C-alpha cells in the first residue's frame, strides 16, 4: 500500500482551501462549484475528493484553521501589557487568512438554507466564544475587567457587538472605519471597566 507523505498531504490540503476561499470570495458559497474549485486548485475532482467530500467539509476545515489562529492570538494578547486593548485592536482589524468578512456573511446567509453548514457555524461560534470567555476570565483574575461580569455572557455580547460593527460598514460604507473602530473601543472599554476603579480599562 502506498504511504502518504504527511507534509505533502497537508500542502495539497492547504492548496485546496486557498483555492476554495478565492472561489467563494468571487462567486459566493452557492455559486462556487466543486469543478471550479478543482480548476482553481489545479487538480481533478477525484483528487480533491481524497481530501474533502464536499464544500461543507471545506468550510469546516476553514473554521478549524480559524479557531487555531484565534487561540494563538488570544494567547499573544494575554501576554501583552494591556490584554483588553490588544483584544480591541485585533477585533477591529480587517479579517485575515481564509475566512474573509464577505465570505463570513455569505456563509451565514447560506446557513439559513443548509442545515449542515448551520451546524458547522454553530460549532465554530461555540468554540470561539469559549476561547473568548477563557480570555476574559484570565483578564478578570488580573484585575483588568469587572470581576462581576459573567464571562460566557460577556463573550457572547462582545461577539455580537463586533459582528454588528462590521455589518454597519457594509450597510453604510460612508461611515469611516477609523471612527467606528474608535467608538467600538470606547464602548467595549466602558462595558468591561472594573466598577471599583471608576475608570475605563
N, CA, C and O of each residue as an XYZ file, in Angstrom:
804
protein
N       0.844     -1.201      0.000
C       0.000      0.000      0.000
C       0.880      1.252      0.000
O       1.874      1.332      0.722
N       0.492      2.222     -0.823
C       1.277      3.447     -0.945
C       1.165      4.294      0.315
O       0.074      4.546      0.827
N       2.339      4.730      0.805
C       2.358      5.564      2.009
C       2.074      7.018      1.640
O       2.491      7.512      0.592
N       1.340      7.696      2.552
C       1.014      9.106      2.337
C       2.064      9.952      3.032
O       2.356      9.750      4.211
N       2.631     10.901      2.300
C       3.590     11.844      2.870
C       2.791     12.920      3.594
O       2.122     13.719      2.938
N       2.838     12.971      4.940
C       2.022     13.938      5.698
C       2.256     15.388      5.297
O       1.325     16.193      5.263
N       3.502     15.710      4.997
C       3.827     17.099      4.633
C       3.199     17.472      3.295
O       2.623     18.550      3.150
N       3.312     16.577      2.323
C       2.723     16.846      1.016
C       1.198     16.843      1.090
O       0.525     17.631      0.427
N       0.673     15.938      1.913
C      -0.783     15.859      2.092
C      -1.317     17.182      2.618
O      -2.312     17.698      2.108
N      -0.667     17.732      3.630
C      -1.122     18.993      4.227
C      -0.926     20.150      3.247
O      -1.736     21.076      3.200
N       0.139     20.091      2.478
C       0.389     21.143      1.487
C      -0.726     21.174      0.441
O      -1.210     22.244      0.072
N      -1.128     19.999     -0.029
C      -2.217     19.928     -1.013
C      -3.549     20.340     -0.397
O      -4.379     20.988     -1.034
N      -3.724     19.949      0.844
C      -4.961     20.316      1.558
C      -5.076     21.837      1.660
O      -6.139     22.401      1.399
N      -3.989     22.495      2.038
C      -3.997     23.954      2.139
C      -4.179     24.599      0.771
O      -4.799     25.657      0.656
N      -3.644     23.969     -0.254
C      -3.814     24.475     -1.618
C      -5.295     24.491     -1.997
O      -5.780     25.440     -2.613
N      -6.003     23.424     -1.617
C      -7.444     23.354     -1.902
C      -8.194     24.423     -1.122
O      -9.074     25.089     -1.668
N      -7.849     24.590      0.156
C      -8.534     25.583      0.983
C      -8.330     26.995      0.447
O      -9.262     27.798      0.423
N      -7.114     27.289      0.022
C      -6.834     28.613     -0.536
C      -7.609     28.818     -1.838
O      -8.164     29.892     -2.075
N      -7.644     27.792     -2.673
C      -8.377     27.883     -3.944
C      -9.869     28.060     -3.689
O     -10.519     28.872     -4.347
N     -10.414     27.307     -2.740
C     -11.838     27.408     -2.416
C     -12.166     28.797     -1.873
O     -13.207     29.362     -2.206
N     -11.293     29.343     -1.046
C     -11.524     30.676     -0.492
C     -11.608     31.716     -1.598
O     -12.446     32.617     -1.546
N     -10.743     31.593     -2.600
C     -10.790     32.527     -3.731
C     -12.084     32.371     -4.520
O     -12.685     33.357     -4.945
N     -12.506     31.128     -4.712
C     -13.757     30.876     -5.443
C     -14.964     31.382     -4.664
O     -15.862     31.998     -5.238
N     -14.988     31.126     -3.363
C     -16.102     31.591     -2.531
C     -16.180     33.117     -2.530
O     -17.266     33.692     -2.609
N     -15.011     33.770     -2.437
C     -14.978     35.229     -2.415
C     -15.463     35.805     -3.744
O     -16.086     36.866     -3.780
N     -15.175     35.107     -4.818
C     -15.533     35.580     -6.157
C     -16.996     35.300     -6.499
O     -17.685     36.157     -7.052
N     -17.468     34.089     -6.166
C     -18.795     33.659     -6.616
C     -19.772     33.318     -5.491
O     -20.919     32.961     -5.758
N     -19.327     33.424     -4.232
C     -20.192     33.044     -3.125
C     -20.151     31.545     -2.883
O     -19.687     30.786     -3.733
N     -20.638     31.116     -1.716
C     -20.595     29.692     -1.391
C     -21.426     28.877     -2.371
O     -20.974     27.846     -2.867
N     -22.636     29.337     -2.648
C     -23.517     28.575     -3.536
C     -23.028     28.621     -4.983
O     -23.126     27.628     -5.703
N     -22.507     29.759     -5.404
C     -22.093     29.920     -6.795
C     -20.822     29.174     -7.154
O     -20.625     28.799     -8.310
N     -19.970     28.957     -6.183
C     -18.697     28.269     -6.457
C     -18.927     26.766     -6.519
O     -19.369     26.162     -5.542
N     -18.634     26.170     -7.651
C     -18.834     24.729     -7.813
C     -17.556     23.972     -7.478
O     -16.468     24.546     -7.446
N     -17.708     22.681     -7.232
C     -16.538     21.830     -6.974
C     -15.614     21.835     -8.188
O     -14.392     21.859     -8.037
N     -16.185     21.812     -9.385
C     -15.358     21.817    -10.597
C     -14.549     23.108    -10.698
O     -13.400     23.096    -11.140
N     -15.156     24.221    -10.286
C     -14.447     25.500    -10.309
C     -13.307     25.491     -9.289
O     -12.209     25.970     -9.571
N     -13.576     24.946     -8.108
C     -12.544     24.859     -7.072
C     -11.397     23.972     -7.543
O     -10.227     24.279     -7.314
N     -11.743     22.871     -8.203
C     -10.715     21.969     -8.744
C      -9.839     22.690     -9.763
O      -8.615     22.564     -9.742
N     -10.478     23.447    -10.656
C      -9.722     24.182    -11.677
C      -8.803     25.202    -11.025
O      -7.655     25.373    -11.436
N      -9.325     25.882     -9.994
C      -8.535     26.888     -9.283
C      -7.345     26.246     -8.567
O      -6.259     26.822     -8.499
N      -7.572     25.042     -8.035
C      -6.509     24.334     -7.307
C      -5.581     23.559     -8.234
O      -4.521     23.095     -7.814
N      -5.982     23.420     -9.499
C      -5.158     22.701    -10.463
C      -5.145     21.198    -10.242
O      -4.096     20.560    -10.328
N      -6.324     20.630     -9.955
C      -6.414     19.182     -9.745
C      -7.764     18.667    -10.198
O      -8.691     19.447    -10.420
N      -7.876     17.378    -10.335
C      -9.133     16.760    -10.761
C     -10.080     16.634     -9.580
O      -9.671     16.700     -8.421
N     -11.380     16.446     -9.907
C     -12.376     16.268     -8.849
C     -12.071     15.024     -8.027
O     -12.206     15.031     -6.803
N     -11.659     13.959     -8.703
C     -11.332     12.725     -7.993
C     -10.222     12.936     -6.985
O     -10.245     12.364     -5.895
N      -9.241     13.763     -7.351
C      -8.131     14.055     -6.439
C      -8.618     14.886     -5.257
O      -8.250     14.622     -4.113
N      -9.449     15.894     -5.537
C      -9.952     16.753     -4.457
C     -10.763     15.950     -3.443
O     -10.675     16.194     -2.240
N     -11.553     14.991     -3.933
C     -12.411     14.220     -3.035
C     -11.610     13.321     -2.083
O     -12.166     12.791     -1.121
N     -10.333     13.150     -2.343
C      -9.490     12.429     -1.383
C      -9.290     13.259     -0.112
O      -8.967     12.727      0.949
N      -9.489     14.564     -0.243
C      -9.244     15.488      0.863
C     -10.543     15.989      1.502
O     -10.651     16.084      2.724
N     -11.534     16.309      0.646
C     -12.799     16.864      1.145
C     -13.958     16.265      0.351
O     -13.938     16.286     -0.879
N     -14.970     15.732      1.042
C     -16.092     15.123      0.323
C     -17.053     16.124     -0.310
O     -17.775     15.782     -1.246
N     -17.069     17.380      0.201
C     -17.992     18.390     -0.317
C     -17.556     19.787      0.128
O     -16.560     19.947      0.832
N     -18.319     20.788     -0.297
C     -17.978     22.175      0.048
C     -18.128     22.434      1.542
O     -17.374     23.214      2.124
N     -19.107     21.773      2.159
C     -19.303     21.962      3.597
C     -18.062     21.530      4.380
O     -17.670     22.181      5.348
N     -17.449     20.425      3.948
C     -16.235     19.953      4.618
C     -15.096     20.951      4.453
O     -14.253     21.095      5.339
N     -15.076     21.636      3.317
C     -14.054     22.662      3.087
C     -14.260     23.823      4.061
O     -13.302     24.307      4.664
N     -15.504     24.266      4.214
C     -15.788     25.357      5.148
C     -15.457     24.936      6.579
O     -14.931     25.730      7.358
N     -15.764     23.689      6.920
C     -15.451     23.179      8.255
C     -13.947     23.260      8.517
O     -13.521     23.658      9.602
N     -13.154     22.884      7.526
C     -11.702     22.950      7.673
C     -11.235     24.398      7.800
O     -10.299     24.684      8.546
N     -11.875     25.300      7.085
C     -11.536     26.719      7.195
C     -11.794     27.237      8.610
O     -10.977     27.963      9.178
N     -12.946     26.852      9.171
C     -13.276     27.334     10.510
C     -12.340     26.730     11.556
O     -11.987     27.394     12.530
N     -11.939     25.473     11.357
C     -10.989     24.848     12.285
C      -9.650     25.587     12.265
O      -9.034     25.814     13.306
N      -9.221     25.953     11.068
C      -7.994     26.721     10.956
C      -8.128     28.084     11.609
O      -7.196     28.579     12.243
N      -9.310     28.690     11.445
C      -9.561     29.979     12.076
C      -9.527     29.900     13.587
O      -9.023     30.809     14.246
N     -10.059     28.818     14.146
C     -10.039     28.638     15.606
C      -8.614     28.471     16.124
O      -8.263     28.995     17.181
N      -7.801     27.738     15.373
C      -6.406     27.550     15.789
C      -5.673     28.878     15.809
O      -4.897     29.151     16.726
N      -5.917     29.707     14.796
C      -5.287     31.030     14.770
C      -5.818     31.916     15.889
O      -5.064     32.678     16.494
N      -7.130     31.814     16.166
C      -7.721     32.618     17.239
C      -7.111     32.255     18.586
O      -6.826     33.136     19.398
N      -6.909     30.961     18.827
C      -6.306     30.526     20.091
C      -4.907     31.116     20.250
O      -4.526     31.541     21.341
N      -4.146     31.140     19.159
C      -2.800     31.732     19.198
C      -2.876     33.225     19.487
O      -2.081     33.752     20.266
N      -3.831     33.904     18.859
C      -3.972     35.346     19.063
C      -4.359     35.665     20.506
O      -3.827     36.603     21.100
N      -5.283     34.888     21.068
C      -5.682     35.134     22.461
C      -4.495     34.946     23.403
O      -4.329     35.696     24.364
N      -3.687     33.955     23.122
C      -2.501     33.698     23.945
C      -1.527     34.874     23.853
O      -0.966     35.308     24.859
N      -1.334     35.378     22.643
C      -0.450     36.524     22.450
C      -1.001     37.776     23.127
O      -0.254     38.539     23.739
N      -2.324     37.984     23.011
C      -2.941     39.156     23.623
C      -2.822     39.129     25.142
O      -2.632     40.169     25.772
N      -2.932     37.942     25.730
C      -2.844     37.828     27.177
C      -1.435     38.155     27.672
O      -1.256     38.559     28.821
N      -0.449     37.983     26.816
C       0.935     38.286     27.196
C       1.266     39.769     27.027
O       2.325     40.214     27.469
N       0.386     40.534     26.399
C       0.662     41.952     26.153
C       0.473     42.757     27.442
O      -0.197     42.295     28.366
N       1.059     43.954     27.510
C       0.909     44.791     28.707
C      -0.544     45.147     29.019
O      -0.912     45.307     30.183
N      -1.362     45.269     27.981
C      -2.782     45.594     28.166
C      -3.609     44.652     27.295
O      -3.906     44.987     26.148
N      -3.990     43.476     27.812
C      -4.702     42.477     27.013
C      -6.004     42.971     26.396
O      -6.328     42.607     25.265
N      -6.760     43.801     27.129
C      -8.054     44.242     26.615
C      -7.878     45.172     25.419
O      -8.596     45.044     24.428
N      -6.943     46.095     25.500
C      -6.701     46.973     24.350
C      -6.152     46.160     23.170
O      -6.461     46.448     22.014
N      -5.351     45.159     23.468
C      -4.845     44.289     22.404
C      -6.000     43.544     21.744
O      -6.010     43.369     20.526
N      -6.980     43.101     22.545
C      -8.155     42.421     22.011
C      -8.965     43.351     21.116
O      -9.401     42.952     20.036
N      -9.167     44.582     21.559
C      -9.938     45.543     20.768
C      -9.220     45.835     19.455
O      -9.851     45.888     18.399
N      -7.906     46.024     19.517
C      -7.136     46.298     18.301
C      -7.242     45.139     17.324
O      -7.394     45.352     16.122
N      -7.163     43.907     17.833
C      -7.275     42.724     16.978
C      -8.665     42.623     16.371
O      -8.816     42.237     15.211
N      -9.689     42.974     17.160
C     -11.076     42.840     16.708
C     -11.452     43.841     15.628
O     -12.374     43.594     14.851
N     -10.748     44.967     15.570
C     -11.087     45.992     14.585
C     -10.246     45.887     13.325
O     -10.410     46.682     12.399
N      -9.342     44.904     13.281
C      -8.570     44.688     12.063
C      -9.444     44.060     10.994
O     -10.456     43.426     11.290
N      -9.034     44.246      9.745
C      -9.697     43.546      8.647
C      -9.399     42.067      8.778
O      -8.283     41.684      9.130
N     -10.381     41.239      8.500
C     -10.202     39.791      8.594
C      -9.024     39.332      7.745
O      -8.811     39.800      6.627
N      -8.260     38.388      8.324
C      -7.118     37.842      7.616
C      -7.324     36.347      7.394
O      -8.251     35.742      7.933
N      -6.434     35.768      6.585
C      -6.460     34.318      6.399
C      -7.539     33.903      5.425
O      -7.886     34.653      4.512
N      -8.072     32.701      5.619
C      -9.004     32.139      4.639
C     -10.406     32.713      4.763
O     -11.110     32.863      3.764
N     -10.817     33.039      5.999
C     -12.196     33.468      6.206
C     -12.268     34.989      6.145
O     -12.008     35.662      7.143
N     -12.613     35.529      5.000
C     -12.769     36.966      4.838
C     -14.156     37.376      5.304
O     -15.070     36.552      5.358
N     -14.313     38.668      5.646
C     -15.597     39.141      6.160
C     -16.731     38.869      5.187
O     -17.791     38.390      5.588
N     -16.517     39.171      3.909
C     -17.584     38.967      2.931
C     -17.988     37.497      2.864
O     -19.165     37.183      2.687
N     -17.014     36.595      3.004
C     -17.307     35.165      2.973
C     -18.083     34.751      4.214
O     -18.990     33.923      4.134
N     -17.732     35.322      5.355
C     -18.450     35.001      6.589
C     -19.934     35.312      6.437
O     -20.781     34.487      6.781
N     -20.250     36.498      5.925
C     -21.650     36.892      5.794
C     -22.369     36.065      4.729
O     -23.553     35.762      4.873
N     -21.664     35.704      3.672
C     -22.254     34.864      2.641
C     -22.598     33.488      3.197
O     -23.673     32.952      2.927
N     -21.677     32.918      3.976
C     -21.906     31.595      4.567
C     -23.024     31.665      5.608
O     -23.818     30.731      5.725
N     -23.093     32.751      6.356
C     -24.180     32.922      7.328
C     -25.534     32.909      6.617
O     -26.483     32.274      7.078
N     -25.610     33.611      5.501
C     -26.868     33.637      4.739
C     -27.206     32.248      4.208
O     -28.360     31.825      4.264
N     -26.212     31.545      3.696
C     -26.427     30.211      3.146
C     -26.833     29.221      4.233
O     -27.564     28.268      3.966
N     -26.357     29.446      5.466
C     -26.670     28.538      6.572
C     -28.167     28.496      6.875
O     -28.660     27.526      7.452
N     -28.887     29.549      6.488
C     -30.333     29.541      6.666
C     -31.024     28.509      5.811
O     -32.158     28.122      6.092
N     -30.342     28.052      4.752
C     -30.915     27.051      3.845
C     -30.220     25.705      3.928
O     -30.719     24.704      3.416
N     -29.064     25.690      4.579
C     -28.215     24.497      4.582
C     -27.960     24.076      6.030
O     -27.175     24.714      6.731
N     -28.613     23.015      6.477
C     -28.516     22.609      7.884
C     -27.112     22.142      8.260
O     -26.667     22.359      9.387
N     -26.410     21.498      7.317
C     -25.044     21.048      7.614
C     -24.121     22.243      7.845
O     -23.290     22.241      8.754
N     -24.283     23.254      7.010
C     -23.491     24.471      7.155
C     -23.853     25.193      8.448
O     -22.983     25.728      9.134
N     -25.145     25.203      8.776
C     -25.586     25.844     10.019
C     -24.960     25.163     11.234
O     -24.556     25.839     12.180
N     -24.877     23.842     11.219
C     -24.257     23.110     12.329
C     -22.771     23.448     12.451
O     -22.253     23.594     13.558
N     -22.090     23.571     11.311
C     -20.669     23.928     11.324
C     -20.480     25.299     11.961
O     -19.594     25.484     12.795
N     -21.310     26.256     11.567
C     -21.188     27.611     12.100
C     -21.532     27.669     13.578
O     -20.910     28.419     14.331
N     -22.515     26.886     13.999
C     -22.853     26.860     15.433
C     -21.701     26.307     16.256
O     -21.370     26.850     17.309
N     -21.087     25.224     15.778
C     -19.949     24.654     16.498
C     -18.779     25.641     16.545
O     -18.105     25.775     17.566
N     -18.555     26.320     15.435
C     -17.483     27.309     15.377
C     -17.745     28.455     16.360
O     -16.842     28.893     17.073
N     -18.985     28.929     16.387
C     -19.340     30.036     17.280
C     -19.157     29.645     18.735
O     -18.609     30.418     19.521
N     -19.608     28.456     19.102
C     -19.473     28.000     20.489
C     -18.006     27.866     20.886
O     -17.619     28.237     21.994
N     -17.194     27.334     19.974
C     -15.766     27.162     20.273
C     -15.069     28.510     20.395
O     -14.248     28.704     21.291
N     -15.389     29.444     19.500
C     -14.778     30.772     19.557
C     -15.212     31.511     20.815
O     -14.408     32.189     21.456
N     -16.490     31.376     21.162
C     -16.985     32.031     22.379
C     -16.309     31.471     23.628
O     -16.040     32.207     24.578
N     -16.037     30.168     23.624
C     -15.340     29.549     24.755
C     -13.927     30.104     24.891
O     -13.456     30.347     26.002
N     -13.243     30.305     23.748
C     -11.908     30.894     23.777
C     -11.941     32.310     24.339
O     -11.102     32.684     25.158
N     -12.925     33.095     23.888
C     -13.044     34.475     24.357
C     -13.412     34.521     25.835
O     -12.890     35.358     26.572
N     -14.305     33.635     26.281
C     -14.694     33.605     27.692
C     -13.501     33.258     28.575
O     -13.331     33.830     29.652
N     -12.685     32.326     28.121
C     -11.482     31.960     28.882
C     -10.518     33.140     28.965
O      -9.916     33.387     30.010
N     -10.378     33.861     27.864
C      -9.536     35.063     27.836
C     -10.055     36.095     28.839
O      -9.271     36.703     29.568
N     -11.367     36.290     28.876
C     -11.961     37.268     29.787
C     -11.766     36.864     31.249
O     -11.500     37.714     32.099
N     -11.898     35.572     31.539
C     -11.681     35.111     32.918
C     -10.250     35.406     33.366
O     -10.027     35.836     34.498
N      -9.287     35.177     32.482
C      -7.894     35.463     32.819
C      -7.694     36.956     33.058
O      -6.949     37.355     33.953
N      -8.367     37.778     32.251
C      -8.271     39.224     32.428
C      -8.924     39.658     33.742
O      -8.461     40.604     34.380
N      -9.994     38.975     34.149
C     -10.626     39.268     35.437
C      -9.677     38.950     36.591
O      -9.586     39.713     37.553
N      -8.973     37.828     36.495
C      -8.008     37.449     37.534
C      -6.918     38.514     37.659
O      -6.429     38.793     38.754
N      -6.551     39.096     36.535
C      -5.526     40.141     36.528
C      -6.067     41.497     36.979
O      -5.306     42.454     37.127
N      -7.380     41.579     37.196
C      -7.988     42.849     37.595
C      -8.174     43.818     36.447
O      -8.340     45.018     36.665
N      -8.148     43.302     35.212
C      -8.255     44.163     34.038
C      -9.694     44.563     33.731
O      -9.937     45.645     33.195
N     -10.653     43.694     34.069
C     -12.052     43.988     33.784
C     -12.909     43.662     35.006
O     -12.447     43.040     35.963
N     -14.139     44.088     34.949
C     -15.078     43.912     36.049
C     -15.214     42.426     36.407
O     -15.648     41.619     35.586
N     -14.844     42.084     37.621
C     -14.882     40.688     38.076
C     -16.307     40.164     38.217
O     -16.512     38.952     38.285
N     -17.297     41.058     38.263
C     -18.687     40.628     38.442
C     -19.353     40.237     37.119
O     -20.450     39.678     37.116
N     -18.702     40.528     36.017
C     -19.281     40.156     34.723
C     -19.222     38.642     34.537
O     -18.219     38.007     34.861
N     -20.308     38.072     34.009
C     -20.308     36.656     33.651
C     -19.532     36.510     32.345
O     -19.915     37.085     31.327
N     -18.448     35.747     32.371
C     -17.547     35.669     31.218
C     -18.242     35.110     29.972
O     -18.015     35.601     28.866
N     -19.087     34.086     30.144
C     -19.760     33.482     28.992
C     -20.705     34.478     28.323
O     -20.682     34.641     27.103
N     -21.538     35.145     29.129
C     -22.486     36.102     28.568
C     -21.759     37.305     27.983
O     -22.148     37.821     26.935
N     -20.707     37.752     28.657
C     -19.920     38.878     28.148
C     -19.293     38.537     26.810
O     -19.276     39.369     25.903
N     -18.774     37.313     26.675
C     -18.185     36.882     25.412
C     -19.230     36.900     24.296
O     -18.949     37.350     23.184
N     -20.433     36.412     24.594
C     -21.497     36.386     23.587
C     -21.869     37.801     23.147
O     -22.072     38.055     21.960
N     -21.957     38.720     24.109
C     -22.319     40.102     23.789
C     -21.212     40.775     22.984
O     -21.491     41.490     22.021
N     -19.964     40.553     23.372
C     -18.851     41.153     22.638
C     -18.820     40.677     21.185
O     -18.582     41.471     20.275
N     -19.060     39.392     20.970
C     -19.087     38.873     19.603
C     -20.208     39.509     18.796
O     -20.032     39.815     17.617
N     -21.359     39.708     19.429
C     -22.482     40.343     18.735
C     -22.163     41.791     18.397
O     -22.497     42.266     17.311
N     -21.515     42.496     19.324
C     -21.151     43.895     19.094
C     -20.154     44.011     17.940
O     -20.319     44.849     17.054
N     -19.127     43.173     17.956
C     -18.090     43.234     16.928
C     -18.651     42.863     15.555
O     -18.344     43.521     14.561
N     -19.473     41.810     15.500
C     -20.097     41.432     14.233
C     -21.010     42.549     13.730
O     -21.049     42.841     12.534
N     -21.749     43.172     14.663
C     -22.640     44.266     14.287
C     -21.885     45.458     13.730
O     -22.333     46.102     12.782
N     -20.728     45.749     14.328
C     -19.912     46.861     13.842
C     -19.439     46.611     12.415
O     -19.349     47.542     11.615
N     -19.139     45.357     12.098
C     -18.701     45.027     10.737
C     -19.846     45.156      9.729
O     -19.645     45.640      8.615
N     -21.029     44.729     10.117
C     -22.161     44.846      9.194
C     -22.542     46.306      9.003
O     -23.049     46.676      7.945
N     -22.306     47.140     10.011
C     -22.621     48.558      9.913
C     -21.871     49.200      8.744
O     -22.428     50.021      8.016
N     -20.610     48.820      8.572
C     -19.804     49.385      7.495
C     -20.254     48.876      6.126
O     -20.058     49.550      5.115
N     -20.859     47.682      6.096
C     -21.406     47.172      4.840
C     -22.699     47.906      4.507
O     -22.962     48.230      3.349
N     -23.509     48.165      5.545
C     -24.770     48.882      5.352
C     -24.540     50.319      4.884
O     -25.285     50.842      4.055
N     -23.507     50.940      5.425
C     -23.215     52.334      5.080
C     -21.708     52.524      4.944
O     -21.043     52.872      5.920
N     -21.157     52.301      3.747
C     -19.708     52.404      3.533
C     -19.158     53.805      3.786
O     -17.949     53.972      3.943
N     -20.044     54.827      3.826
C     -19.579     56.196      4.060
C     -19.090     56.398      5.487
O     -18.341     57.334      5.765
N     -19.515     55.522      6.389
C     -19.026     55.616      7.761
C     -17.533     55.292      7.771
O     -17.098     54.313      7.165
N     -16.761     56.116      8.458
C     -15.321     55.899      8.484
C     -14.948     54.701      9.321
O     -15.399     54.572     10.460
N     -14.118     53.807      8.766
C     -13.693     52.631      9.518
C     -12.898     53.031     10.746
O     -13.038     52.417     11.804
N     -12.053     54.067     10.613
C     -11.269     54.527     11.761
C     -12.155     55.056     12.876
O     -11.941     54.753     14.049
N     -13.161     55.854     12.498
C     -14.073     56.409     13.501
C     -14.867     55.305     14.185
O     -15.036     55.326     15.404
N     -15.353     54.344     13.411
C     -16.149     53.261     14.005
C     -15.291     52.427     14.952
O     -15.776     51.956     15.980
N     -14.006     52.245     14.603
C     -13.103     51.500     15.484
C     -12.891     52.239     16.793
O     -12.817     51.619     17.854
N     -12.791     53.575     16.725
C     -12.625     54.375     17.943
C     -13.839     54.245     18.850
O     -13.700     54.094     20.064
N     -15.033     54.302     18.260
C     -16.252     54.181     19.063
C     -16.424     52.766     19.605
O     -16.925     52.577     20.714
N     -16.006     51.771     18.819
C     -16.065     50.393     19.298
C     -15.156     50.225     20.509
O     -15.532     49.575     21.485
N     -13.968     50.804     20.451
C     -13.040     50.722     21.581
C     -13.647     51.391     22.814
O     -13.563     50.852     23.917
N     -14.261     52.566     22.627
C     -14.878     53.277     23.750
C     -16.005     52.455     24.374
O     -16.110     52.351     25.596
N     -16.843     51.873     23.518
C     -17.973     51.076     24.009
C     -17.492     49.861     24.798
O     -17.983     49.586     25.893
N     -16.531     49.143     24.233
C     -16.056     47.908     24.865
C     -15.322     48.202     26.170
O     -15.525     47.505     27.164
N     -14.463     49.236     26.177
C     -13.725     49.541     27.401
C     -14.664     49.961     28.522
O     -14.451     49.595     29.677
N     -15.698     50.723     28.195
C     -16.668     51.119     29.233
C     -17.465     49.916     29.723
O     -17.764     49.800     30.912
N     -17.803     49.029     28.804
C     -18.553     47.827     29.178
C     -17.749     46.939     30.130
O     -18.291     46.403     31.097
N     -16.451     46.790     29.848
C     -15.624     45.870     30.624
C     -14.990     46.500     31.862
O     -14.462     45.787     32.716
N     -15.038     47.828     31.968
C     -14.303     48.512     33.032
C     -14.692     48.022     34.419
O     -15.866     47.795     34.710
N     -13.688     47.864     35.261
C     -13.928     47.488     36.661
C     -14.714     48.584     37.354
O     -14.370     49.761     37.243
N     -15.761     48.210     38.065
C     -16.572     49.176     38.772
C     -15.820     49.803     39.955
O     -16.132     50.915     40.380
N     -14.840     49.084     40.470
C     -14.077     49.586     41.623
C     -13.159     50.730     41.232
O     -12.951     51.663     42.008
N     -12.602     50.654     40.007
C     -11.627     51.657     39.613
C     -12.263     52.985     39.231
O     -11.666     54.049     39.395
N     -13.516     52.901     38.706
C     -14.188     54.119     38.262
C     -13.552     54.692     37.002
O     -13.806     55.846     36.658
N     -12.739     53.916     36.317
C     -12.050     54.378     35.128
C     -12.267     53.385     33.998
O     -12.656     52.240     34.227
N     -12.009     53.840     32.766
C     -12.046     52.929     31.616
C     -10.869     52.004     31.704
O      -9.855     52.316     32.328
N     -11.015     50.829     31.054
C      -9.923     49.859     31.042
C      -8.737     50.455     30.307
O      -7.700     49.805     30.177
